[in-house]
């Protein structure tokens, strides 16, 4: 098959991955998925390489590579049976953090495994010391919730009763978690139907061969893109807000583009810390993969052929390659800073194509407690920042960027789940960096507690350390959070906080904007 035919085949695979993702969004129970879109889907070849990706949450898509490899390492593809379901969330086996459960199902055609359908979804609660399984004060992973190594989830397309009981016993919101797992199974079943139809046109062996040819084509194309750029090396630096107990946390990058490879060396990155801000290998992999795709352009398919060009050098026991039992639930900040550091290096290699830094942060809020009827409630939402200004445009305000890509939660979704009223949701004017092309502004959200004893876990960053502008552009304003009590007193909150709201209290959060591009 020629390249034009392979592009059509790849587009059909991409469409099936996208259909899986839309099934997650439509069938999920939790608003963080249904409204916030915090889930992703992908198809994998039987050798573990990516066949096709959906378009949401690059951070999660980067993790699927490792989770699928971990599952097939325990359960070889040759031994799988139709209707088998597998699950895992262990960060130290390729996952991200414990709320992100991966579900994998083999897809058969005429008795042959032709692909693996994989989804990853952020679940509302998998146990741990605080509701939402994102405790900001955790110091080791045992405080963060139920940790599942690669395991068989079920057979015949159904969850085994034993696994159902295990998951339910370790969640504060078991019906929601099991409902969202059901959405993941539904997505896999839809993929199986669509892939079966496609393989019915080609035959199983031709389907497998074309999938491999698509990956080979992507490898050739990304090699040409990289070979046309200067070899480097190029350096990038970013990090988290300084903390009195943790010191300075830096992510250092050296990028080389020799020989058609995207070689990212993180030597010099800070060691892991006794706080939940560490991440594991899936974090820098997602950051580097996203950055490589940013260079690739629209003509290069997003599959495992691109990943063949990627090489990572990761120091052991560092903040982006933590060793057990490090806590990792708040890893988003360090992954965003890692992405920012890699993109800074990429901007030196292609200065006319890359924008200034994004806000490089995302708030995650988890509200929990008991409603007026005594029933427990738990709802999570993600708050975006601003995009960086580009070589020929201003940055977009109030948008999740780079490895994020989640949606802003509508007030109705929050208010239907918790006794909280969203008083304000607006662009935080002037929070983006100044420049010839300004950085996009962050956003402001203000919440009113309608009942007593509402627990809130807050995770964020960029309260102190913000990204620099590019080519003379300015830095954005820092993020901040404040608790305004019913009596009018005000208290500033740290970037990782756990507070309890009483009726009449207000929580005000303001996110950072993106950096500016070029001198104003």
N, C-alpha and C positions, 0 to 999 in steps of 0.2 A: 504493500500500500504506500502511495506517495505521501509527501508531507501534508498536502491539502486534505487528503482522506484521513490522515492521523489527527489533524486539527479538529475535524468534525467528530471523530470518535472521542477525542478528549473532551470536547464540549458536551457531548452526551453524558460522559461520566461526571463532569462538573455539575450538570443539571440534576443528576441523581443525588449527588452529595448535597446540593442545595435543597432538594426536595426533602431529604432527611432532616436538614436544619429547620425548615419550615414546619415539619411535623412536630418537632420538639416545641417550637414556639406555640403552636396551636393546641397541642395536647397537654402541655405542662399544667400543673396545678399551682405552683408557686409564682407569685408576681415577678420575682427577680428574673425568671425565665420567660414567662408569658409576656411581660411588659418590658423588662430590662434586657431580654435576649442573651442572658448569661449562659450560653451553651453553644456547642459546635459539633460538627459532624464531618466524617471523612471516610473514604474508601481506601482499602489497602490491598496490595497484591499478596499472594500467598507467601512470597519471600519477605514480607514485612515492609516493602517500600510503599510510599504513598502513591495511590492512583489518582485521587481527586480530593479537593478540599472544598468545604463550604466557605462562605465569605465572612463569618462572624468570629470575633474573639481570637485573633492570631495567637494570643498567649495560650489558649487551650489547644488550638490546632498544633502548636509546637510540642505540647505534651503528649499528644496521641501517638507520636512516633515511638516514644519510650514505653508507653503503657502497652501498646500492641506487642512490642518486642518482648516485654516482660511476660505477658500472657502466653504468647506462643513458645516462649522458652520453657514454660511449665507444662503447657498443653500443646504439643506439636500439631500443626495443621493436619498432618496425615492421619492423626488419630481422632479428629473432630467428626462429629455426626450432625446431620441436619437437625436444626432446632436447638443446638447447644447454645447456651448463653454463658458468658464469662464476665467477671467484674473485678475491679481493683481500684484502690485510691492511695496506695502507699507511696508517699513522695520518694522514698529511698529505693523504690523499684521502678521509677520512671514517671511517677505522678507529679502533682503540683502541691496542693494542700488537701487536707482530709475531706472538706465538703465537696470536692470535685471527684465524682464517681464516673469511671469509664465503664461502659458496657460494650462488649464485642460479640458479634454473631457471625459464624461462617456462612457464606452464601454458596449453595450448590446448584449445579446444572447438570442434569443427566448423570448424577452420581459423582461428579467432580467438583472439588472446591475451586471456585473461580475468583473469589474475593472475600475480604473481611469487611463487614460494616461496623464502624466504630462511632460512638458518640460519647461526649464528655459534658457533664452538666453540673452546675453549682447547686448543691442541695441545701435546703434551709437549715437543717440541723442533723449532725451525726454524733451528737454527744459532746463531751468535753466539759470544761469547768464553767463555761458561760454559754448562754443561749446563742444560737447561730454558729457555734463551733469556730468562732474567731476571737478567742480571748486575747485582749491586748497585753495582758500581763503574763502570758505563758512563757516558761523558760525551757520546756522540753516537750517533745511531741506527745508524750503520754497524757498531757493535760488538754489536748486539742480534740480528742474524740475517737471514734471507732476507726481503727486502721486495718484495712483489708489488703493482704497480699493478693497476688493473682489467684482467683478462686472460681470454681464453677458456680454460676448464679442460678442456673436452671437447665431444664431439658424440655424438648417439645415446645419451645417458645414461651415457656412459663417459668416464673420464679419458683424454686423449690420452697416448700413450706418451712424447712429449717432455716434457710437464708432469710425468708420473710420475717420469721420470728426474731432472728438475730438482729436484723436491721431495725425492726420496730422497737426492740427492747433497749436500743442505744440511741434513740432519737426523742427529742421533745415534741416533734411534729411528725409522728410515724406515718399518718395517712398522706401527708403532703409528700414526704420522701418516697414512699412506695408508689404514689401516683406519678411522680416525676420519673421514677424508674420505668413505670409502665409506658410513659411517653418515649423513653429511650428504646424500649423494646418495639413499640409501634414504628419508630423511625427505621429500625433495622429491618422490620418486616416489609415496609414499603420499599426499601432499597433492594431486598431480595426479589420482590416481584418485578421491579423495573430492570434489575440486572439480568434476571432470568429471561425477560423479553428481549433484551439486547443480545444476550448470548444465544438465544434461539435463532437470531438472524445470522450469526457468524459460526456457531458451534463453540464448544468449550475451549478447545485448544487454540482456535483462531482468536477468541476473545483474550485469552492469556497472552498470546503472542503480540496482539495489537497493543495491549496495555504496556508491555515491555518496550515496544517500539516508540510509544508516546514518551516514555521516560528517557529513552536514548536520545530522542529528538530534543527534549528539553535540556538534557545535559550538553548537547552540542551547541545549542543556542546560548545558554548562559555562559559557556566557555568563551564564545565570541564576544559577548558583552564585556566580560571581565578582562579579556585580552586587549580590548581597545582602550582600557583605562591605565593610567600610570601605576606602576607596581607598588609604589609606597616605599617604606611603611608610613602609615598615618596613625597618629595618636589621638585618643579621646579620653576624657575624664568627666565623671559626674559622681554623685553620691547622695546620701540621705542627710536629713537634718542632723546636726550634731546633738548628742544626748549626753548629759553629765555622767551617766553610768556606763555609756558605751563608747564614748570618744568619737573621733572622726571616722566615718565609714565612706571609703572611696572605691569606686569601680574604675579600674584602669584598663584601657584597651590599646592594643597595637594591631592594626589591620594591614595585611599584606595581600596583594592581588597578583602575584607572580604565577605564571603557568596556568592561567585560567582558573585559579582557585581563590576562594574567599576564606583567607586564613585569619582567624580572630584569636589573639593571644591575650588572656586576662591576667597574666603574671603581674604581681604587684597589687592585686585587689585585696582589700582588708580581710582579716580572718573572721570566721563566724563568731556570733555573739550570743550571750544568754538572754535572748529576746526573740519574739516571733517574727522578726523582720528578715530572717535568712530565707534563701530559696535553694532549690536543688538544681540539678543539671538541666531540667526541662525549661527553667527560666532563661538562662543565657542562650539555650538552643532556640527558643522562640524569638528572642531578641535578634539573634544573628540571622535566623531564617527570614524574619520580617524585613530586616535591613537589606538582605540580599534580594528579596523580591521587589523592594523599592527601587533597586538599581535595574532589575531585569526588564521592566517595561511590559507592555501588554502582549507582546508577541511570544513571550516565554510562558509555557504552561506551568501551573503551580502543582508540580508533582515531585516524586522522589528523585527524578533526574536532576532537579535544581539542588536538592540536598547533597548530591554526590560531590558538588563543588565546595561544600562547606566543611571547614576543619576548625575544631575548637581546641584550645589549650586552656585547661582549667586547673588552677592550684587546688590541692586537696584541702578540705576543711576551711574553705574561704566562704565569705558571706553569700556568694552566688553558687557555691558547690558544697553545701554544708554536709557534715557527717552526722549520723545518728548520735545522740537523740535530740539534736537541735530542733527548736520550735520553728515552724515555717508558716503559720496561718496568715500572717500579715506580710507575705512575701511580695505583694503587688508593688509596693513602693520601690523595692530594690530591683525588681524586674523592669519597672519603668525607667529607673535611673540607668540600668544596664543598657536598655534600648537607646536611651538618649546618648550615652557614651559611644555606642557603636555608630549611631547616626552622625555624631560629630566627626568621627573618623571618615565615614563615607562622604560627608560634605566636603572634606578636603580633597578626596579623589574625584568628585564630580561637583565642583562648586556652582556650576550654572544650573544644576538640576535639583539640588536638595534645599529644602526650606530651613529656617531657623528652628530651634528646639521647641517641641510642644511643651505643655505645662509639665509633663512628666510625672503626673500624680493622678490618683483617683481616690476619692473618699469612699469608704464602705461603712454604712450605718446599719446596725441591727437593733430593731425595737422588739422588746419581749415583755411579757407579763401575763396578767389574767384580766379578762374582760368583765363586764358587769354581771354576766351570767356564770362567772367562775371558770369559764373555759379558757385554756391558755391560748395566747396568740404569739406569733413570731413572724416578722417581716423584715426583709433585707432590701436595701436599695443602694445603688451606685451613683455617685455624683461626679460629673465630668468636669474638665477644665477647659482650656482654650488651645487651639492649634497655633503653631508658629507661622509667622509671615513667610511668604515664599519669594522666589526671584521675580515674580510678576503679579503677586496678589497679596491681599491682606489675609491674615489667619481667620479661621472660622471660630466664632464664640460658642461656648457651651457644648462642646462636642468631645466624645471619647476618641482618643487618637492612638496611633501606632498599635501596640499589642493589645490595647483595650478594646474599643469598638462596641461597648455596651450602650444601651439606650437610656436616656433619662426617664425616670419613673414618673408617670402621671399621678397627680394628686389623688385621683379617684381610686387608683390601685392601692395606694397606701392607706387611705382612709377607710376602705372597705375591709381592711385586714386588722387594723389596730386603732385604739382610741386616741388618735393623733390627728390634728388638723394641719394641713399645709397652708400657712398664712401667706407665704411669698415664694415665688419661683421666678427669678428674673436674671437677666444678664448683669454681671457685676461690672458696670461701666468703668473703663479706665484701668482695668487690672491687667490687660495685655501690654507687652513691651512696646515702646515707641520705636519708630523707624520709618524708612521710606515706605515699607510695607509693614503695617503694625501687626503685632501678635493678637490673636483672637482673645477676647475677654473670657474670664471664668464666669461662674454663676453663683448666685446667692439663693439659699433655701432656708426658710424659717418655719419651725414646727411649734405647735402649741399642744401641750399635754392636756387631754380631756379627762384624765383619771390619775389616781395616785399610783406610785410604785411602778413606773414604766422604766425598765432597764434599757440602757443604750450602750452599745459597744461602738466606738468610733475608731476607724483606722484611716490615716491620711499621711500626707507628707507635704513638702514644700512650704512649711511654716516659717522656715529660716533660710534655707539654701535653695535658691531658684536658678534656673538655667540662664546662661549668658545669651545675649543676642548674637546674630551672625552678620559679619561684614559691616560692623558699626551700628547694628541695631541695639535696642535697649532691652533690659531684663524685665520680666513681669513683676507684678506685686505678689508678695507671699500669700499663701492661704492662711485662714484662721478659723477658729470655732469658739463660740461663747455660750455659756449657760446664763440665761436671764431669769432669775427667780420671780415668783409671783409677786413678791414684795418690791420688785424693781432692782434689787441688788444684782450685780453682774460678776461672772467669774470666767476668766479666760481658760480654755481647755488646751491640753497638749495634743500633739498630732496623733497619739494613741491614748485614748481615754475610755474609762468605763464610769458612767454616771447613772443616777436614778432621778427621773423626772417626777415631780408631784403635780397635781392638777393646777393649771395656771402657769406653770413654768414654760419657758420658751427656749428652744435650741436653735442657734443661728450658726450656719456654716457657710463659708465663702471660699471658693476654690481659686487657685492660681490661674493666670492666663498663660498664653504662649509668648515666646520671645519675638522680638522685632527683627526684621531683615533690612539691612542697609541703613546708612545714616539718614536721620530725618531731614 
